[in-house]
Amino acid sequence: MATVACVGVCALVLVAPFEALAPLVTLPGQSLSTVEAALVAVLGAWAASLLAARTFPAWRAPLTLPWLVVIASMLAAAMAAPGFQANALHMVGRIALAFAVYLLVVNGVLTVSRLRAVLAAGTIAGAAVAILAVLEYIGIHWTLRFLSAFRGSVALAGAQVRASGSLQYPTIASMFLEVVYAFALGLMLMAIDARQRTAAVLSGVMAVLIAQGIVVTFTRSGLITMASTLAVVGGLRYRRAGFERGAVALGILAALFGLQLLSSRSAESLHLRLTTETLEAWFRAEINAPRELTLATGSRTTVPVQLRNSGGATWDSSVPQPFLMSYHWLLADQRTVVIWEGLRTPFPARVLPGSSISVNALVEAPPEAGDYRLIWDVEQRDRLWFSTEPDAVLHATRVQVTGPRAGPPLKPLRMTLPANTVRPGRFVLWKAAADLLTAHPLLGVGPDNYRLLYGEQAGLATFDRRMHANNMYLEMLVGGGIVGGAAFAWLCWAAARQALATVRRAAGEVPHAAIASLAAATLAIGLHGFVDSFLSFTATYILFAVTLGLTSASLALIRTHAHRI
C-alpha cells in the first residue's frame, strides 16, 4: 500500500506541469484534463490497494483537521454563493483532491529513501519545465509548437517575453519552479553529505536550470522567493555545519543566480519590472502632429511630428528590436483599419524617459481617394505597438486624399483598432475584493468566484475572467468569507508550525538538508501567496499538497526515530 502511494506521488509530481489544454474526457457539466485523469488513476490504484489489504489509510496527520475544516467551510460557502455555484463547487473539489494528495504522501513516504525519491521527481519535473521555458524564451520554433498543447500564446511584459514553459501562465510556472528549486537544493546537499559526487553535481546542474527557468518567467515574486530559499537553506546549513562543502555549493549557486538574473535582461527592463506595478507605465508617447493634411493618392511625403517619451522605457532605433515611428490608416470616423503596416521612421537619437524629440515621419498615402484618419504610433519591431497597450491614448490626423486611383482598391482588413482596455493593478483587484467581502462577509461569494465578479465590482466595462485577486489569502477570504478565511488561516498557521517543528526536532534518520529544503519550500509557497493566487491550478495545488505532505511525513519519521531511542 505504501509503495503504491509513493509511486503514485512521484508520478503525479512528474506529470503535474504537463496538463494539456484540451480535456481528455468531457462529461456533462465537468471535464477531465490529462493531469486530473492521472490524479484519479493514482487515487484509484491506492484505494484498490487499501481494499485488497482490508485496511484504512493513516489519516491522523498534523494538517488533517484544519484541512477538513477548510473543505467543510468552503462547501458551505459554495452552497450559499450568490451565483456561479457550480464553479464554486468545482473549486471545493480541487481543495478536496489536494487533501487526498496530502494523505497519499503521508501514507506513502515512510522512509528517507522514499522522501528522496519524491524530491528527485520534483527536481526532474522542474528541470524539464525550465528547459522548455528557456527554449520558449529563445524562440525555438518546434518548442513553441509543442508548448501550444499546454498553454496559449507567448506571454509578454510589454515587449519582454515572459516564458511559462508547459504551465498556463508565467506566474504559475514560477510558483512551481520556486518550490522544486528548494527540492533541488535539498537533494544536492543530501548527496554532498553522502559523498555522492555525481548525484551532487547533477542536482546542482538541475538547480541552476530551474533558477534560469524562474528568471525567464520574469516574475518578481519568483526572484524574491529564490533569494529566500537560498537564505533559509544556507542559513540552516551554516548554523548546523558551519562553513563547509555544502555552504560553499550554496554560495556558488547564489552567485550563479545573480549572474543569471543580470544577464537575462537589460538593466532598464529589470528596473522597470521591479519598480512598476503595471505595464502601462512602460510604453507611452505624447504625440503632437498636424490636425489635418491633404495628400495625393499613393504619394510619399514627410510630416513633422513632435513626440515626448512619457513612459519608462528608452526608445532606441539602433538595437536589435528597434523603436520606430509609424502609423496606421483608418476610414474616417470609424475604427476600421485599411492599412495597418505604415512606413517606419527611425528616431535620430535615443529618446530617454521624459525627453522629447522631433521627427520628420515618412508617410505614404493610400492609393484610393477619400477621407481617412491617420493614427500615429510607435512600434518596437516584432514586439509591440504602443496603440495596443492598455489605456493607450490615440493621436490622429484627419487626412483628405485626392487624385486618381494609384493602385488596387482598398479592402478593409479583418481587424479594427483595439478598443482601450484596462489591465487592473493589484490595488484595484484588492479593493474589489474588499468590496465583495463587505457585501458578503460571512460566507463570501464562493470559492474561485472572485474572478467572475471583480470586474463589475470594480466598474470595468470589460475584464478578464481568468484573473484572480493576486493574493492567495485574500482570494480564499473573499471566496469563503470570514468562516472560510479563518479556516484557511488555521491551515496555514498549522503548516507553518509543522515546518518549524521539523527544523527544531531534526535528528536521526531524516537528513537535515531535506528538512531545510522543505522549510524553504513551505516559505516560498507562503511568500508567493501574498502576490498571487494559485490553488485553482492543478499543477500548483498538487505541489502545494505534496510539500505539506512531505513535511508531515518528515515530522513522523523524526518522531519515530526519537521513540526508538
TIVOTOR-408330 format. One record per residue (C-alpha): residue in three letters; x, y, z. Coordinates in Angstrom, 1 decimal, padded with zeros to 4 digits. Layout:
BEGIN
NULO;ALA;X;Y;Z;
...
END
This chain:
BEGIN
NULO;MET;000.0;000.0;000.0;
NULO;ALA;002.8;002.4;000.9;
NULO;THR;004.7;001.5;-002.3;
NULO;VAL;001.6;002.2;-004.4;
NULO;ALA;001.1;005.5;-002.7;
NULO;CYS;004.8;006.6;-003.0;
NULO;VAL;005.0;005.6;-006.7;
NULO;GLY;001.7;007.5;-007.3;
NULO;VAL;003.1;010.6;-005.6;
NULO;CYS;006.2;010.5;-007.8;
NULO;ALA;004.1;010.0;-010.9;
NULO;LEU;001.8;013.0;-010.0;
NULO;VAL;004.8;015.3;-009.4;
NULO;LEU;006.3;014.3;-012.8;
NULO;VAL;003.1;014.8;-014.8;
NULO;ALA;001.7;017.8;-012.9;
NULO;PRO;003.2;020.6;-015.0;
NULO;PHE;002.1;018.9;-018.3;
NULO;GLU;-001.6;019.5;-018.3;
NULO;ALA;-003.0;019.7;-021.9;
NULO;LEU;-005.4;022.4;-022.7;
NULO;ALA;-007.8;020.0;-024.5;
NULO;PRO;-009.8;018.0;-022.0;
NULO;LEU;-009.1;014.2;-022.0;
NULO;VAL;-012.7;013.4;-021.1;
NULO;THR;-015.7;015.6;-021.3;
NULO;LEU;-018.7;014.9;-019.1;
NULO;PRO;-022.0;016.7;-018.5;
NULO;GLY;-021.0;019.8;-016.6;
NULO;GLN;-017.5;018.6;-016.0;
NULO;SER;-014.3;017.9;-018.0;
NULO;LEU;-011.3;015.9;-017.0;
NULO;SER;-007.8;017.0;-018.0;
NULO;THR;-004.8;014.8;-018.6;
NULO;VAL;-003.3;015.5;-015.1;
NULO;GLU;-006.7;015.2;-013.5;
NULO;ALA;-007.1;011.8;-015.1;
NULO;ALA;-003.7;010.8;-013.8;
NULO;LEU;-004.7;012.0;-010.3;
NULO;VAL;-007.9;009.9;-010.4;
NULO;ALA;-005.9;006.9;-011.6;
NULO;VAL;-003.4;007.2;-008.8;
NULO;LEU;-006.0;007.7;-006.1;
NULO;GLY;-008.0;004.8;-007.6;
NULO;ALA;-004.9;002.5;-007.5;
NULO;TRP;-004.2;003.5;-003.9;
NULO;ALA;-007.9;002.9;-003.0;
NULO;ALA;-007.7;-000.6;-004.6;
NULO;SER;-004.6;-001.4;-002.7;
NULO;LEU;-006.3;-000.4;000.6;
NULO;LEU;-009.3;-002.5;-000.3;
NULO;ALA;-007.1;-005.5;-001.2;
NULO;ALA;-005.4;-005.2;002.2;
NULO;ARG;-008.7;-004.6;004.0;
NULO;THR;-007.3;-001.6;005.9;
NULO;PHE;-007.9;002.1;006.3;
NULO;PRO;-005.3;004.7;005.5;
NULO;ALA;-003.5;006.7;008.2;
NULO;TRP;-005.3;010.0;008.3;
NULO;ARG;-004.5;011.5;011.7;
NULO;ALA;-001.8;013.7;010.3;
NULO;PRO;-000.9;017.2;011.7;
NULO;LEU;-002.9;019.1;009.0;
NULO;THR;-005.9;016.7;008.7;
NULO;LEU;-008.3;018.6;011.0;
NULO;PRO;-007.7;022.1;009.7;
NULO;TRP;-007.8;020.8;006.1;
NULO;LEU;-011.1;019.1;006.7;
NULO;VAL;-012.5;022.3;008.2;
NULO;VAL;-011.4;024.3;005.2;
NULO;ILE;-013.2;021.8;002.9;
NULO;ALA;-016.4;022.0;005.0;
NULO;SER;-016.4;025.8;005.3;
NULO;MET;-015.7;026.2;001.5;
NULO;LEU;-018.5;023.7;000.8;
NULO;ALA;-020.9;025.9;002.8;
NULO;ALA;-019.7;029.0;001.1;
NULO;ALA;-020.2;027.4;-002.3;
NULO;MET;-023.8;026.3;-001.4;
NULO;ALA;-024.6;029.8;-000.2;
NULO;ALA;-022.9;031.6;-003.1;
NULO;PRO;-024.9;034.4;-004.7;
NULO;GLY;-024.1;033.0;-008.1;
NULO;PHE;-021.9;030.6;-010.0;
NULO;GLN;-022.5;027.8;-007.6;
NULO;ALA;-021.2;025.1;-010.0;
NULO;ASN;-017.9;026.9;-010.4;
NULO;ALA;-017.5;027.3;-006.6;
NULO;LEU;-018.3;023.5;-006.1;
NULO;HIS;-015.6;022.7;-008.7;
NULO;MET;-013.1;024.7;-006.5;
NULO;VAL;-014.2;022.8;-003.4;
NULO;GLY;-013.5;019.6;-005.4;
NULO;ARG;-009.9;020.8;-006.0;
NULO;ILE;-009.4;021.5;-002.4;
NULO;ALA;-010.6;018.0;-001.5;
NULO;LEU;-008.4;016.5;-004.1;
NULO;ALA;-005.4;018.4;-002.7;
NULO;PHE;-006.2;016.9;000.7;
NULO;ALA;-006.3;013.4;-000.9;
NULO;VAL;-002.8;014.0;-002.3;
NULO;TYR;-001.7;015.1;001.1;
NULO;LEU;-002.9;011.9;002.6;
NULO;LEU;-001.3;009.9;-000.2;
NULO;VAL;002.1;011.5;000.6;
NULO;VAL;001.7;010.9;004.4;
NULO;ASN;000.8;007.2;003.7;
NULO;GLY;003.5;006.6;001.1;
NULO;VAL;006.6;008.4;002.3;
NULO;LEU;007.5;006.2;005.2;
NULO;THR;011.3;006.1;004.7;
NULO;VAL;014.1;008.5;003.9;
NULO;SER;014.7;006.8;000.5;
NULO;ARG;011.1;007.5;-000.4;
NULO;LEU;011.4;011.1;000.7;
NULO;ARG;014.5;011.4;-001.5;
NULO;ALA;012.6;009.8;-004.5;
NULO;VAL;009.8;012.4;-004.3;
NULO;LEU;012.3;015.3;-004.0;
NULO;ALA;014.1;013.8;-007.1;
NULO;ALA;010.8;013.6;-009.1;
NULO;GLY;010.0;017.2;-008.3;
NULO;THR;013.5;018.3;-009.3;
NULO;ILE;013.4;016.4;-012.6;
NULO;ALA;010.0;017.8;-013.4;
NULO;GLY;011.2;021.3;-012.6;
NULO;ALA;014.3;020.9;-014.8;
NULO;ALA;012.1;019.8;-017.7;
NULO;VAL;009.8;022.8;-017.3;
NULO;ALA;012.8;025.1;-017.0;
NULO;ILE;014.4;023.8;-020.2;
NULO;LEU;011.2;024.3;-022.1;
NULO;ALA;010.8;027.8;-020.7;
NULO;VAL;014.3;028.7;-021.8;
NULO;LEU;013.7;027.4;-025.3;
NULO;GLU;010.5;029.3;-025.4;
NULO;TYR;012.3;032.5;-024.3;
NULO;ILE;014.8;032.0;-027.1;
NULO;GLY;012.0;031.4;-029.5;
NULO;ILE;012.8;027.9;-030.8;
NULO;HIS;010.0;027.2;-033.3;
NULO;TRP;009.4;023.5;-032.5;
NULO;THR;009.3;024.3;-028.8;
NULO;LEU;006.6;026.9;-029.4;
NULO;ARG;004.6;024.4;-031.4;
NULO;PHE;005.0;021.7;-028.7;
NULO;LEU;004.0;024.1;-025.9;
NULO;SER;000.8;025.2;-027.7;
NULO;ALA;-000.8;022.0;-026.5;
NULO;PHE;-000.3;023.2;-022.9;
NULO;ARG;-000.9;026.9;-022.9;
NULO;GLY;-001.9;029.8;-025.2;
NULO;SER;000.4;032.3;-026.9;
NULO;VAL;003.7;033.6;-025.5;
NULO;ALA;003.1;036.0;-022.6;
NULO;LEU;004.7;039.4;-022.8;
NULO;ALA;005.5;042.1;-020.2;
NULO;GLY;005.4;045.0;-022.6;
NULO;ALA;008.0;043.8;-025.1;
NULO;GLN;009.7;041.4;-022.8;
NULO;VAL;009.0;037.7;-023.2;
NULO;ARG;007.7;036.0;-020.0;
NULO;ALA;008.2;032.3;-020.5;
NULO;SER;005.9;029.8;-018.9;
NULO;GLY;007.1;026.5;-020.3;
NULO;SER;004.4;023.9;-020.2;
NULO;LEU;002.4;025.8;-017.5;
NULO;GLN;-000.5;028.1;-018.4;
NULO;TYR;000.9;031.3;-017.1;
NULO;PRO;004.3;032.7;-016.2;
NULO;THR;003.3;033.2;-012.5;
NULO;ILE;002.1;029.6;-012.2;
NULO;ALA;005.3;028.3;-013.9;
NULO;SER;007.3;030.4;-011.4;
NULO;MET;005.4;029.1;-008.4;
NULO;PHE;006.0;025.5;-009.5;
NULO;LEU;009.7;026.1;-010.1;
NULO;GLU;010.2;028.0;-006.9;
NULO;VAL;009.1;025.0;-004.8;
NULO;VAL;011.1;022.4;-006.8;
NULO;TYR;014.1;024.7;-006.6;
NULO;ALA;014.1;024.1;-002.9;
NULO;PHE;013.8;020.4;-003.6;
NULO;ALA;016.8;020.5;-005.8;
NULO;LEU;018.9;022.3;-003.1;
NULO;GLY;017.9;019.6;-000.6;
NULO;LEU;018.9;016.8;-003.0;
NULO;MET;022.2;018.4;-003.7;
NULO;LEU;023.1;018.8;000.0;
NULO;MET;022.0;015.2;000.8;
NULO;ALA;024.3;014.0;-002.0;
NULO;ILE;027.2;016.1;-000.7;
NULO;ASP;026.7;014.7;002.8;
NULO;ALA;026.6;011.1;001.4;
NULO;ARG;029.8;011.9;-000.6;
NULO;GLN;027.9;011.1;-003.9;
NULO;ARG;029.8;013.4;-006.2;
NULO;THR;027.9;012.6;-009.4;
NULO;ALA;024.5;013.0;-007.7;
NULO;ALA;025.6;016.2;-006.1;
NULO;VAL;026.8;017.7;-009.4;
NULO;LEU;023.6;016.5;-011.3;
NULO;SER;021.4;018.0;-008.6;
NULO;GLY;023.3;021.3;-008.7;
NULO;VAL;023.0;021.5;-012.5;
NULO;MET;019.3;020.9;-012.3;
NULO;ALA;019.1;023.7;-009.6;
NULO;VAL;020.8;026.0;-012.0;
NULO;LEU;018.4;025.1;-014.8;
NULO;ILE;015.4;025.7;-012.5;
NULO;ALA;016.8;029.0;-011.5;
NULO;GLN;017.2;030.0;-015.1;
NULO;GLY;013.6;028.9;-015.7;
NULO;ILE;012.4;031.2;-012.9;
NULO;VAL;014.5;034.1;-014.3;
NULO;VAL;012.9;033.8;-017.8;
NULO;THR;009.4;033.9;-016.3;
NULO;PHE;010.2;037.5;-015.4;
NULO;THR;008.2;037.1;-012.2;
NULO;ARG;009.1;039.4;-009.3;
NULO;SER;007.9;037.1;-006.6;
NULO;GLY;010.0;034.3;-008.1;
NULO;LEU;013.1;036.3;-007.6;
NULO;ILE;012.2;037.1;-004.1;
NULO;THR;011.4;033.5;-003.1;
NULO;MET;014.5;032.2;-004.8;
NULO;ALA;016.5;034.6;-002.6;
NULO;SER;014.5;033.5;000.5;
NULO;THR;015.1;029.8;-000.4;
NULO;LEU;018.9;030.3;-000.6;
NULO;ALA;018.9;032.3;002.6;
NULO;VAL;016.8;029.7;004.6;
NULO;VAL;018.7;026.6;003.3;
NULO;GLY;022.1;028.4;003.5;
NULO;GLY;021.4;029.8;007.0;
NULO;LEU;020.2;026.5;008.4;
NULO;ARG;023.2;024.7;006.8;
NULO;TYR;025.7;027.2;008.2;
NULO;ARG;024.1;027.0;011.7;
NULO;ARG;024.3;023.2;011.7;
NULO;ALA;027.6;022.6;010.0;
NULO;GLY;029.5;025.9;009.6;
NULO;PHE;031.3;026.9;006.5;
NULO;GLU;031.9;023.6;004.7;
NULO;ARG;031.3;022.0;001.2;
NULO;GLY;027.5;022.3;001.3;
NULO;ALA;027.7;026.0;002.3;
NULO;VAL;030.3;026.6;-000.5;
NULO;ALA;028.0;024.9;-003.0;
NULO;LEU;025.1;027.1;-002.0;
NULO;GLY;027.3;030.2;-002.2;
NULO;ILE;028.2;029.2;-005.8;
NULO;LEU;024.5;028.7;-006.7;
NULO;ALA;023.7;032.1;-005.2;
NULO;ALA;026.4;033.8;-007.3;
NULO;LEU;025.2;032.0;-010.4;
NULO;PHE;021.7;033.1;-009.7;
NULO;GLY;022.9;036.7;-009.6;
NULO;LEU;024.7;036.3;-012.9;
NULO;GLN;021.7;034.6;-014.5;
NULO;LEU;019.4;037.5;-013.4;
NULO;LEU;021.7;040.3;-014.6;
NULO;SER;022.5;038.7;-017.9;
NULO;SER;018.8;037.8;-018.7;
NULO;ARG;017.5;041.4;-019.4;
NULO;SER;018.7;044.9;-019.8;
NULO;ALA;019.3;046.9;-016.6;
NULO;GLU;016.4;049.2;-017.6;
NULO;SER;014.0;046.3;-018.1;
NULO;LEU;014.9;044.8;-014.7;
NULO;HIS;014.5;048.2;-013.1;
NULO;LEU;011.1;048.7;-014.7;
NULO;ARG;009.8;045.3;-013.8;
NULO;LEU;010.9;045.6;-010.2;
NULO;THR;009.7;049.1;-009.6;
NULO;THR;006.4;049.4;-011.5;
NULO;GLU;003.1;047.7;-010.6;
NULO;THR;001.6;047.5;-014.1;
NULO;LEU;003.0;047.7;-017.6;
NULO;GLU;001.1;050.8;-018.7;
NULO;ALA;003.9;052.9;-017.4;
NULO;TRP;006.5;051.3;-019.7;
NULO;PHE;005.4;052.3;-023.2;
NULO;ARG;003.6;055.7;-023.6;
NULO;ALA;004.0;058.5;-026.0;
NULO;GLU;002.6;062.0;-026.2;
NULO;ILE;002.5;063.0;-029.9;
NULO;ASN;001.9;066.4;-031.4;
NULO;ALA;001.2;066.2;-035.2;
NULO;PRO;-000.8;068.3;-037.7;
NULO;ARG;-004.6;068.1;-037.2;
NULO;GLU;-005.3;068.0;-040.9;
NULO;LEU;-003.5;067.1;-044.0;
NULO;THR;-004.2;066.8;-047.7;
NULO;LEU;-002.2;064.3;-049.7;
NULO;ALA;-002.2;062.9;-053.3;
NULO;THR;-003.1;059.3;-053.8;
NULO;GLY;-000.1;057.0;-053.4;
NULO;SER;002.3;059.9;-052.7;
NULO;ARG;005.1;059.9;-050.2;
NULO;THR;005.9;062.8;-048.0;
NULO;THR;007.4;063.7;-044.7;
NULO;VAL;005.3;065.1;-041.8;
NULO;PRO;006.9;067.0;-038.9;
NULO;VAL;005.9;065.3;-035.6;
NULO;GLN;006.9;066.0;-032.1;
NULO;LEU;007.0;063.2;-029.5;
NULO;ARG;007.5;063.0;-025.8;
NULO;ASN;008.5;059.8;-024.1;
NULO;SER;006.0;059.7;-021.3;
NULO;GLY;006.8;056.0;-020.4;
NULO;GLY;009.6;054.3;-018.6;
NULO;ALA;011.4;052.6;-021.5;
NULO;THR;014.1;054.3;-023.6;
NULO;TRP;013.4;054.4;-027.3;
NULO;ASP;016.4;053.3;-029.3;
NULO;SER;016.4;052.7;-033.1;
NULO;SER;019.8;051.1;-033.1;
NULO;VAL;019.1;048.0;-031.0;
NULO;PRO;018.1;044.6;-032.5;
NULO;GLN;014.4;045.2;-031.7;
NULO;PRO;014.4;049.0;-032.5;
NULO;PHE;011.8;051.6;-031.6;
NULO;LEU;010.4;053.2;-034.7;
NULO;MET;007.9;055.9;-035.6;
NULO;SER;005.0;054.6;-037.7;
NULO;TYR;001.2;055.0;-038.3;
NULO;HIS;-002.0;053.2;-039.4;
NULO;TRP;-004.7;054.3;-041.9;
NULO;LEU;-008.3;054.1;-040.8;
NULO;LEU;-011.5;055.0;-042.5;
NULO;ALA;-012.8;058.4;-041.4;
NULO;ASP;-014.9;058.4;-038.2;
NULO;GLN;-014.5;054.6;-037.9;
NULO;ARG;-012.2;052.1;-036.2;
NULO;THR;-011.9;050.0;-039.3;
NULO;VAL;-008.3;049.6;-040.4;
NULO;VAL;-007.5;049.7;-044.2;
NULO;ILE;-003.7;049.8;-043.9;
NULO;TRP;-002.0;048.7;-040.6;
NULO;GLU;001.7;048.5;-041.6;
NULO;GLY;002.8;052.1;-042.2;
NULO;LEU;006.3;053.1;-043.2;
NULO;ARG;008.8;053.2;-040.4;
NULO;THR;010.9;056.2;-039.5;
NULO;PRO;013.9;055.7;-037.1;
NULO;PHE;014.5;058.1;-034.3;
NULO;PRO;017.6;060.2;-034.9;
NULO;ALA;018.8;059.7;-031.3;
NULO;ARG;017.9;057.7;-028.2;
NULO;VAL;014.8;059.1;-026.5;
NULO;LEU;015.1;058.8;-022.7;
NULO;PRO;012.0;058.7;-020.5;
NULO;GLY;010.7;062.2;-020.0;
NULO;SER;012.5;063.7;-023.0;
NULO;SER;011.1;065.0;-026.4;
NULO;ILE;012.2;064.7;-030.0;
NULO;SER;011.2;066.0;-033.4;
NULO;VAL;010.9;063.5;-036.3;
NULO;ASN;010.1;064.0;-040.0;
NULO;ALA;007.9;061.0;-040.3;
NULO;LEU;007.8;059.3;-043.7;
NULO;VAL;004.2;058.8;-044.8;
NULO;GLU;002.8;057.0;-047.8;
NULO;ALA;-000.8;058.0;-048.7;
NULO;PRO;-003.5;055.3;-049.5;
NULO;PRO;-003.9;054.6;-053.3;
NULO;GLU;-007.6;055.5;-053.3;
NULO;ALA;-009.1;058.9;-052.7;
NULO;GLY;-011.2;059.6;-049.7;
NULO;ASP;-011.3;060.8;-046.1;
NULO;TYR;-009.1;058.9;-043.6;
NULO;ARG;-007.8;059.1;-040.1;
NULO;LEU;-004.0;058.7;-039.8;
NULO;ILE;-003.3;057.2;-036.4;
NULO;TRP;000.3;057.9;-035.3;
NULO;ASP;002.1;055.1;-033.4;
NULO;VAL;005.4;053.9;-032.1;
NULO;GLU;006.5;050.3;-032.6;
NULO;GLN;009.1;048.2;-031.1;
NULO;ARG;009.8;045.9;-034.0;
NULO;ASP;008.4;042.4;-033.8;
NULO;ARG;007.3;043.1;-030.2;
NULO;LEU;004.5;045.6;-029.7;
NULO;TRP;002.7;048.7;-030.9;
NULO;PHE;002.1;051.4;-028.3;
NULO;SER;-001.5;051.9;-029.5;
NULO;THR;-002.4;048.3;-028.5;
NULO;GLU;-001.2;048.7;-024.9;
NULO;PRO;-003.9;049.1;-022.2;
NULO;ASP;-005.1;052.7;-021.6;
NULO;ALA;-003.3;053.8;-024.8;
NULO;VAL;-004.1;057.4;-026.0;
NULO;LEU;-004.6;057.6;-029.7;
NULO;HIS;-003.2;060.5;-031.7;
NULO;ALA;-005.0;061.1;-035.0;
NULO;THR;-004.6;063.4;-038.0;
NULO;ARG;-007.6;063.8;-040.4;
NULO;VAL;-006.4;063.4;-044.0;
NULO;GLN;-008.1;064.1;-047.2;
NULO;VAL;-006.6;062.0;-050.0;
NULO;THR;-007.3;063.3;-053.6;
NULO;GLY;-006.4;062.3;-057.1;
NULO;PRO;-006.9;059.3;-059.4;
NULO;ARG;-006.5;055.8;-058.0;
NULO;ALA;-002.9;054.9;-057.7;
NULO;GLY;-003.2;051.2;-057.0;
NULO;PRO;-005.6;048.3;-056.3;
NULO;PRO;-008.8;049.3;-054.4;
NULO;LEU;-008.5;049.2;-050.6;
NULO;LYS;-010.3;046.4;-048.7;
NULO;PRO;-011.0;046.9;-045.0;
NULO;LEU;-008.8;044.5;-043.0;
NULO;ARG;-010.3;041.9;-040.8;
NULO;MET;-009.3;043.9;-037.8;
NULO;THR;-010.2;047.0;-036.0;
NULO;LEU;-008.1;049.2;-033.9;
NULO;PRO;-008.2;047.6;-030.5;
NULO;ALA;-010.6;049.4;-028.1;
NULO;ASN;-008.9;050.8;-025.0;
NULO;THR;-008.7;048.0;-022.4;
NULO;VAL;-007.8;048.1;-018.8;
NULO;ARG;-005.3;045.9;-017.1;
NULO;PRO;-006.1;046.4;-013.4;
NULO;GLY;-003.3;046.5;-010.9;
NULO;ARG;-003.2;044.7;-007.6;
NULO;PHE;-004.6;047.6;-005.7;
NULO;VAL;-007.7;047.7;-008.0;
NULO;LEU;-008.1;044.0;-007.6;
NULO;TRP;-007.6;044.1;-003.8;
NULO;LYS;-010.1;047.0;-003.5;
NULO;ALA;-012.7;045.0;-005.5;
NULO;ALA;-012.0;042.0;-003.2;
NULO;ALA;-012.6;044.2;-000.1;
NULO;ASP;-015.8;045.5;-001.6;
NULO;LEU;-017.1;041.9;-002.4;
NULO;LEU;-016.2;040.8;001.2;
NULO;THR;-018.0;043.8;002.7;
NULO;ALA;-021.1;042.8;000.7;
NULO;HIS;-020.9;039.1;001.6;
NULO;PRO;-018.9;039.0;004.9;
NULO;LEU;-019.9;035.7;006.5;
NULO;LEU;-019.6;033.1;003.7;
NULO;GLY;-018.2;035.2;000.9;
NULO;VAL;-019.0;034.9;-002.8;
NULO;GLY;-018.0;031.2;-003.2;
NULO;PRO;-014.5;029.8;-003.8;
NULO;ASP;-013.0;030.7;-007.1;
NULO;ASN;-015.9;033.1;-007.9;
NULO;TYR;-013.9;036.3;-007.4;
NULO;ARG;-012.6;036.2;-011.0;
NULO;LEU;-016.2;036.1;-012.3;
NULO;LEU;-017.3;039.1;-010.1;
NULO;TYR;-014.5;041.5;-009.7;
NULO;GLY;-014.9;043.3;-013.0;
NULO;GLU;-018.5;044.5;-012.3;
NULO;GLN;-017.5;045.4;-008.7;
NULO;ALA;-014.5;047.5;-009.9;
NULO;GLY;-016.7;049.2;-012.6;
NULO;LEU;-014.8;047.7;-015.5;
NULO;ALA;-016.7;047.5;-018.8;
NULO;THR;-014.6;044.5;-019.9;
NULO;PHE;-012.5;042.3;-017.8;
NULO;ASP;-010.5;039.1;-017.9;
NULO;ARG;-012.5;036.3;-016.2;
NULO;ARG;-009.3;034.3;-015.7;
NULO;MET;-007.7;036.9;-013.5;
NULO;HIS;-007.6;036.2;-009.7;
NULO;ALA;-007.1;038.5;-006.8;
NULO;ASN;-003.3;038.2;-007.0;
NULO;ASN;-003.3;037.2;-003.3;
NULO;MET;-003.9;033.6;-002.2;
NULO;TYR;-005.1;034.7;001.3;
NULO;LEU;-007.4;037.4;000.0;
NULO;GLU;-008.8;035.1;-002.6;
NULO;MET;-009.7;032.4;000.0;
NULO;LEU;-011.1;035.1;002.3;
NULO;VAL;-013.4;036.6;-000.3;
NULO;GLY;-014.4;033.1;-001.6;
NULO;GLY;-015.2;031.7;001.8;
NULO;GLY;-016.0;034.8;003.8;
NULO;ILE;-014.9;035.1;007.4;
NULO;VAL;-015.7;031.5;008.1;
NULO;GLY;-013.6;030.1;005.2;
NULO;GLY;-010.9;032.7;005.6;
NULO;ALA;-010.5;031.7;009.3;
NULO;ALA;-010.3;028.0;008.4;
NULO;PHE;-007.7;028.6;005.7;
NULO;ALA;-005.7;030.8;008.2;
NULO;TRP;-005.7;027.9;010.6;
NULO;LEU;-004.4;025.6;007.9;
NULO;CYS;-001.6;028.0;007.0;
NULO;TRP;-000.7;028.5;010.7;
NULO;ALA;-000.6;024.7;011.3;
NULO;ALA;001.6;024.3;008.2;
NULO;ALA;004.0;027.0;009.4;
NULO;ARG;004.1;025.4;012.9;
NULO;GLN;004.8;022.0;011.3;
NULO;ALA;007.7;023.3;009.3;
NULO;LEU;009.2;025.0;012.3;
NULO;ALA;008.8;021.8;014.3;
NULO;THR;010.7;019.7;011.7;
NULO;VAL;013.6;022.2;011.8;
NULO;ARG;013.7;022.3;015.6;
NULO;ARG;013.5;018.5;016.0;
NULO;ALA;015.6;017.4;013.0;
NULO;ALA;017.6;014.4;014.1;
NULO;GLY;018.5;010.8;013.4;
NULO;GLU;017.5;009.2;010.1;
NULO;VAL;016.0;012.3;008.4;
NULO;PRO;018.8;014.3;006.7;
NULO;HIS;018.8;017.9;007.9;
NULO;ALA;019.3;019.0;004.2;
NULO;ALA;015.8;017.6;003.4;
NULO;ILE;014.3;019.3;006.4;
NULO;ALA;015.8;022.7;005.4;
NULO;SER;014.6;022.3;001.8;
NULO;LEU;011.0;021.5;002.8;
NULO;ALA;011.0;024.5;005.2;
NULO;ALA;012.3;026.7;002.4;
NULO;ALA;009.6;025.3;000.0;
NULO;THR;006.9;026.0;002.6;
NULO;LEU;008.2;029.6;003.0;
NULO;ALA;008.2;030.0;-000.8;
NULO;ILE;004.6;029.0;-001.0;
NULO;GLY;003.7;031.3;001.8;
NULO;LEU;005.5;034.3;000.4;
NULO;HIS;004.3;033.8;-003.2;
NULO;GLY;000.8;033.6;-001.8;
NULO;PHE;000.9;037.3;-000.9;
NULO;VAL;001.1;038.4;-004.6;
NULO;ASP;-000.6;035.6;-006.5;
NULO;SER;-003.4;033.1;-006.2;
NULO;PHE;-002.5;029.6;-007.5;
NULO;LEU;-004.6;027.0;-005.7;
NULO;SER;-007.1;026.7;-008.5;
NULO;PHE;-004.4;025.3;-010.9;
NULO;THR;-003.9;021.6;-010.9;
NULO;ALA;-000.1;021.6;-011.0;
NULO;THR;000.3;024.0;-008.1;
NULO;TYR;-002.3;022.6;-005.8;
NULO;ILE;-000.7;019.2;-006.3;
NULO;LEU;002.7;020.6;-005.4;
NULO;PHE;001.2;022.5;-002.5;
NULO;ALA;-000.2;019.3;-001.1;
NULO;VAL;002.9;017.3;-001.8;
NULO;THR;005.1;019.9;000.0;
NULO;LEU;002.9;019.9;003.1;
NULO;GLY;002.6;016.1;003.0;
NULO;LEU;006.4;015.7;002.8;
NULO;THR;006.8;017.9;005.8;
NULO;SER;004.3;015.9;007.8;
NULO;ALA;006.0;012.7;006.7;
NULO;SER;009.4;014.0;007.8;
NULO;LEU;008.0;015.0;011.2;
NULO;ALA;006.6;011.5;011.6;
NULO;LEU;010.0;010.0;010.7;
NULO;ILE;011.6;012.2;013.3;
NULO;ARG;009.2;011.2;016.0;
NULO;THR;009.6;007.5;015.1;
NULO;HIS;013.4;007.8;015.5;
NULO;ALA;013.0;009.7;018.8;
NULO;HIS;010.6;006.9;020.1;
NULO;ARG;013.1;004.2;019.1;
NULO;ILE;015.8;006.0;021.1;
END
